[in-house]
């Protein structure tokens, strides 16, 4: 299901149905959703989020979620988008929206034996009101555009596993042949 960006390649005209906050795509908690910021802009939107680089062209798309816990986690997984950045907003959709303090990320660090910095984005947002709608702004760092996946889960939950990348969804190998795997990091 891909309802994010719509590009009419025959006339080279791009438009995005998630380009403005009030057209945000509603996320289902625990279900990943594919996204694309290739046909978006920053026109009619709040200024760049607090932790994002300055001087970049904004290519923002918007998502919303209803808080089902007071702590929620949000993560992007990159496909063709090289480097993502996200921020979470509260308030009525429109010019009065306010970025939640500390709810901004452009890279995250995880530990797989050694600390590793990912170009994907990851946030844990605390102090949310259950039943309230919040808005997530996704963009590419340094004016990047492309495709990605976004997921929101409750603070007590883990993100859904990724096939062939997480231990819980391995790729079965049935062969008598020897094969080499490049550095999986």
C-alpha positions as CSV (number, residue, x, y, z in Angstrom):
1,X,0.0,0.0,0.0
2,X,1.7,3.2,-1.1
3,X,-0.4,6.3,-0.7
4,X,2.4,8.7,0.2
5,X,3.9,10.6,-2.7
6,X,2.2,10.8,-6.1
7,X,4.4,11.6,-9.1
8,X,3.1,12.0,-12.6
9,X,6.2,11.0,-14.5
10,X,4.6,11.6,-17.9
11,X,4.5,15.3,-17.3
12,X,7.4,15.6,-14.8
13,X,5.0,17.2,-12.3
14,X,5.4,16.0,-8.7
15,X,2.9,16.4,-5.9
16,X,2.8,14.9,-2.4
17,X,-0.4,14.2,-0.5
18,X,1.5,14.3,2.8
19,X,3.4,17.6,2.2
20,X,1.4,19.5,4.8
21,X,0.8,18.6,8.4
22,X,-3.0,18.7,8.1
23,X,-2.7,16.0,5.4
24,X,-0.7,13.7,7.7
25,X,-1.0,9.9,7.1
26,X,-2.3,8.2,10.2
27,X,0.1,5.4,11.5
28,X,-1.2,2.3,13.2
29,X,0.8,1.6,16.3
30,X,3.1,-1.4,15.7
31,X,2.7,-1.5,11.9
32,X,5.5,-0.2,9.7
33,X,4.5,2.1,6.8
34,X,6.5,2.9,3.7
35,X,7.1,6.6,2.9
36,X,8.7,8.7,0.2
37,X,9.7,12.4,0.5
38,X,10.8,12.7,-3.2
39,X,7.9,14.9,-4.3
40,X,7.6,17.1,-1.2
41,X,8.7,20.6,-0.2
42,X,8.8,22.8,2.9
43,X,6.3,25.3,1.6
44,X,3.6,26.3,4.2
45,X,5.2,24.3,7.0
46,X,6.9,25.2,10.3
47,X,10.6,26.2,10.1
48,X,13.3,23.4,10.3
49,X,13.1,21.3,13.4
50,X,15.5,22.1,16.3
51,X,18.1,19.4,15.7
52,X,18.0,19.5,11.9
53,X,20.8,21.1,9.9
54,X,20.4,24.6,8.7
55,X,20.5,25.7,5.1
56,X,18.9,22.5,3.8
57,X,16.0,22.3,1.4
58,X,13.0,21.0,3.4
59,X,11.4,17.9,1.7
60,X,9.1,17.1,4.6
61,X,6.3,14.5,4.8
62,X,3.9,14.2,7.8
63,X,2.5,11.3,9.7
64,X,0.2,11.2,12.8
65,X,-0.4,8.7,15.6
66,X,-2.7,8.5,18.5
67,X,-0.7,7.9,21.7
68,X,-1.7,4.6,23.3
69,X,0.9,5.0,26.1
70,X,2.6,7.9,27.8
71,X,5.9,6.8,26.2
72,X,6.1,6.1,22.5
73,X,9.0,5.1,20.3
74,X,9.4,6.1,16.6
75,X,12.0,4.8,14.1
76,X,12.8,5.1,10.5
77,X,14.4,2.4,8.3
78,X,16.1,3.7,5.2
79,X,15.6,2.4,1.7
80,X,16.6,4.9,-1.0
81,X,16.7,7.9,1.5
82,X,20.3,8.2,2.5
83,X,19.9,10.0,5.8
84,X,16.6,10.7,7.7
85,X,15.6,13.2,10.3
86,X,12.4,13.3,12.3
87,X,10.6,15.5,14.9
88,X,7.3,15.2,16.8
89,X,4.8,18.0,17.1
90,X,1.7,18.6,19.3
91,X,-1.3,20.9,19.1
92,X,-4.0,21.5,16.6
93,X,-2.8,20.9,13.0
94,X,-1.6,24.1,11.5
95,X,0.6,27.1,12.3
96,X,0.1,26.7,16.0
97,X,1.8,23.3,16.1
98,X,4.7,23.1,18.6
99,X,7.8,20.8,18.4
100,X,7.9,18.7,21.6
101,X,11.1,19.4,23.6
102,X,13.6,16.7,23.0
103,X,11.5,15.0,20.3
104,X,13.9,15.5,17.5
105,X,16.5,13.2,16.0
106,X,18.7,13.0,12.9
107,X,20.9,9.9,13.7
108,X,20.8,7.3,16.4
109,X,23.4,5.1,18.1
110,X,22.9,1.4,18.7
111,X,25.2,-1.2,20.1
112,X,26.1,-4.4,18.2
113,X,29.2,-5.2,20.2
114,X,30.6,-1.8,19.3
115,X,28.7,1.5,19.2
116,X,27.5,2.3,15.7
117,X,25.8,5.5,14.4
118,X,22.9,4.9,12.0
119,X,21.8,7.5,9.4
120,X,18.2,6.4,10.3
121,X,16.2,8.2,13.0
122,X,15.0,6.9,16.3
123,X,13.1,8.7,19.1
124,X,11.6,7.9,22.5
125,X,9.0,10.5,23.4
126,X,7.9,10.7,27.1
127,X,5.1,12.5,28.8
128,X,2.5,12.0,26.1
129,X,-1.3,12.1,26.8
130,X,-3.0,8.8,26.0
131,X,-5.7,9.4,23.2
132,X,-4.0,12.6,21.9
133,X,-3.0,12.9,18.3
134,X,0.7,13.8,17.6
135,X,2.4,14.6,14.3
136,X,5.7,13.2,13.1
137,X,7.7,15.2,10.5
138,X,10.1,13.1,8.3
139,X,12.7,14.7,6.1
140,X,16.0,13.9,4.5
141,X,19.1,15.4,6.1
142,X,21.2,17.6,3.8
143,X,18.2,18.0,1.4
144,X,18.1,14.2,0.7
145,X,15.0,12.6,-0.8
146,X,14.0,9.0,-1.2
147,X,12.0,6.1,0.3
148,X,11.9,4.9,3.9
149,X,9.8,3.0,6.4
150,X,8.4,4.5,9.6
151,X,7.1,2.7,12.7
152,X,5.7,3.9,16.0
153,X,5.3,1.5,19.0
154,X,4.5,1.9,22.7
155,X,7.5,2.6,24.9
156,X,7.3,-0.9,26.4
157,X,7.3,-2.6,23.0
158,X,10.0,-3.6,20.6
159,X,10.0,-2.6,17.0
160,X,8.8,-5.3,14.6
161,X,11.7,-7.5,13.4
162,X,13.1,-7.0,9.9
163,X,13.4,-10.1,7.7
164,X,17.0,-11.2,7.2
165,X,18.3,-8.4,9.4
166,X,17.0,-9.5,12.8
167,X,17.6,-12.9,14.5
168,X,13.9,-13.6,14.9
169,X,13.4,-13.5,11.0
170,X,16.5,-15.2,9.6
171,X,17.0,-16.3,6.0
172,X,17.2,-20.1,5.7
173,X,20.2,-21.3,3.9
174,X,20.0,-24.8,2.5
175,X,23.0,-25.5,0.3
176,X,26.2,-27.6,0.2
177,X,28.0,-24.6,-1.3
178,X,30.3,-22.4,0.6
179,X,29.4,-18.7,0.5
180,X,30.9,-15.6,2.0
181,X,29.0,-12.8,3.6
182,X,30.3,-9.2,3.6
183,X,30.5,-7.3,6.8
184,X,26.8,-7.3,7.9
185,X,27.2,-4.0,9.8
